Amino acid sequence: MAFTLPQLPYPHEALEPYIDAQTMQIHHGKHHQAYVDNLNKAIAGTEHENKSLEELVASAGSITPAVRNNGGGHWNHSFFWQILGTNADKAPTGELSEAINSTFGSLDGLKEKVNTAGATRFGSGWAWLIVKDGRLEASSTPNQDNPLMDVAEVKGKPILGIDVWEHAYYLKYQNKRPDYLAAVWNAINWKKVAENFASSK
Ligand code: MN
């Protein structure tokens, strides 16, 4: 069964002014769509055709680069749209908040670690907040890799991810990746991140 582009859970303009509507239209409608189309092409007629996206991602290193890049691209973007949001809680609460404070000292401490991971990732990639051995950790991956992949340098269960490809921010922020990284925290759906945290245990 072919993979399909998931609907955005909010309108394109919902994340303004932090992420502009045109970026969302192109990012979701063109970039994410291309990952879905190219993933379908890469698995058509192969032994991987009927595998779930999670299975493909988990064994990405032993399949083909096309499956690794486009399967990762499909998984990462599907995840990203969910952890962004409007009407979101402004800050994490409950157990997630406690875990953040115990690992990073504060929410600002967490943002700093994730932003450093994202800002220092050379070229294209992703910054992550993962659960690894029951602990929170900030990490990054190149290209469309993610921490669920067998090839990931730092493996874990992602509960938050930030796309640091230029296509995620260039229209509004041009080359200023740190400005985008500072702003994107205003558009995080902490309720969803808390759900991801709860289900990571
Ligand atoms: Mn992207």
Residues whose N, C-alpha, C, O or C-beta is under 5 A from the ligand:
A	BS01	MN	D163 W165 A168
